[in-house]
Amino acid sequence: MSVDQLNRSTRCPSCFRDFVVSFGIHPTPTAPAVPPQAYPPPPAPVARPPMATPVYQVVAPVARPKKARWVRVQVSARLLHWPRMCACCGGPFEVVRQASCSRLDSRNRLQTKWWEVPYCGACDRQIASGEYEDAVRYEEFHASVHTFRFWSPEYAEAFRGQNSGKVLGW
């Protein structure tokens, strides 16, 4: 088994960052090590202006009417891809909230499934305070078929796009 087969690159399902899972096996160097005196001296440091910090546009939460038209999306999948933006206002996401659904199976056992939905900090605070309700409702599931309702039509469209081969009836 080669080193590339043991060290795998994967993506974190909650923060969406790529990382390498290493099993402690690293490739051995093929060339002999060069003695330290053979290296050239390091270059003199170059004076550089300070880097500008990236500027992000702060998106104010959208004032949501109490009664809105919710968009229904049904998917058949065991793994879903969530758009990397706030499900409420479409801004950059900072936190995730769980959208959960529970039901009784044929043997009267409670089954609960949940998904982590991205939100920005401002929308998360408004949902936590009770000013808004969650922008994603996880309504039902049966085996690998899941039904969601999205408050934002734009987010529903982005969700459909990221799970295009899994959407039912679209």
Secondary structure as GFF3:
##gff-version 3
##sequence-region A 1 170
A	DSSP	alpha_helix	3	6	.	.	.	ID=ss1
A	DSSP	beta_strand	8	11	.	.	.	ID=ss2
A	DSSP	beta_strand	18	21	.	.	.	ID=ss3
A	DSSP	three_ten_helix	36	38	.	.	.	ID=ss4
A	DSSP	beta_strand	71	76	.	.	.	ID=ss5
A	DSSP	beta_strand	95	104	.	.	.	ID=ss6
A	DSSP	beta_strand	110	119	.	.	.	ID=ss7
A	DSSP	alpha_helix	121	129	.	.	.	ID=ss8
A	DSSP	beta_strand	136	142	.	.	.	ID=ss9
A	DSSP	beta_strand	145	150	.	.	.	ID=ss10
A	DSSP	alpha_helix	153	162	.	.	.	ID=ss11
A	DSSP	beta_strand	167	168	.	.	.	ID=ss12
###
